Amino acid sequence: MKQQKLAVLGMVCPFPLIEAKQAIEELNSGDELVIDFDCTQATEAIPRWAAEAGHTVTNYEQIDDASWTITVQKK
């Protein structure tokens, strides 16, 4: 299993989600995508997309007042 980092800090929605969708396409099943973001809408949009796509969220935490990190494992 490998982890790929996706830093989309400073990007407004829906770009963090669009970037995440593109990045996960390039991963193999079981690999993880670590997404660092600071767009509030993505706190709901990214987990919802992961669930709908069948991926697993293995880590999700708030880094500070306005940024988060989420790890999505590709199905």
C-alpha positions as CSV (number, residue, x, y, z in Angstrom):
1,M,0.0,0.0,0.0
2,K,1.3,3.5,-0.8
3,Q,0.1,6.9,0.3
4,Q,-0.1,9.9,-2.0
5,K,-0.4,13.4,-0.6
6,L,-2.7,15.9,-2.2
7,A,-2.3,19.4,-0.9
8,V,-5.2,21.6,-1.9
9,L,-4.9,24.3,0.7
10,G,-6.0,27.7,-0.5
11,M,-8.3,26.1,-3.2
12,V,-11.9,27.1,-3.1
13,C,-14.7,24.5,-3.6
14,P,-15.3,22.5,-5.6
15,F,-11.7,22.3,-6.6
16,P,-10.4,20.2,-3.7
17,L,-13.0,17.5,-4.6
18,I,-12.3,17.7,-8.3
19,E,-8.5,17.3,-7.6
20,A,-9.2,14.4,-5.2
21,K,-11.3,12.6,-7.8
22,Q,-8.6,12.9,-10.4
23,A,-5.8,11.9,-8.0
24,I,-7.6,8.8,-6.8
25,E,-8.0,7.6,-10.3
26,E,-4.3,7.1,-10.6
27,L,-4.0,5.0,-7.4
28,N,-4.3,1.3,-7.1
29,S,-7.0,-0.4,-5.0
30,G,-6.0,-0.2,-1.3
31,D,-3.7,2.8,-1.8
32,E,-4.5,5.9,0.2
33,L,-4.9,9.5,-0.7
34,V,-4.1,12.0,2.0
35,I,-5.9,15.3,1.3
36,D,-5.0,18.5,3.1
37,F,-7.6,21.2,2.6
38,D,-9.1,24.4,4.0
39,C,-12.3,24.7,2.1
40,T,-15.2,24.4,4.6
41,Q,-17.6,22.8,2.1
42,A,-15.2,20.0,1.4
43,T,-15.5,18.8,5.0
44,E,-18.8,17.4,3.9
45,A,-18.3,17.0,0.2
46,I,-15.1,14.9,0.4
47,P,-16.4,12.3,2.9
48,R,-19.8,12.1,1.0
49,W,-18.0,11.5,-2.3
50,A,-15.8,8.8,-0.7
51,A,-18.8,7.0,0.7
52,E,-20.8,7.2,-2.5
53,A,-17.8,6.0,-4.5
54,G,-17.2,3.1,-2.1
55,H,-13.9,4.3,-0.8
56,T,-13.0,4.1,2.9
57,V,-12.1,7.2,5.1
58,T,-9.3,5.9,7.3
59,N,-8.4,9.2,9.0
60,Y,-10.1,12.6,9.3
61,E,-8.9,15.3,11.6
62,Q,-9.0,19.1,11.9
63,I,-5.5,20.5,11.8
64,D,-6.4,24.0,13.0
65,D,-9.3,26.5,12.9
66,A,-9.6,26.4,9.2
67,S,-7.8,23.3,7.8
68,W,-8.4,19.6,7.8
69,T,-6.7,16.4,6.6
70,I,-8.6,13.4,5.4
71,T,-7.2,10.1,4.2
72,V,-9.3,8.1,1.7
73,Q,-8.4,4.5,0.9
74,K,-9.3,3.5,-2.7
75,K,-11.7,0.7,-2.9
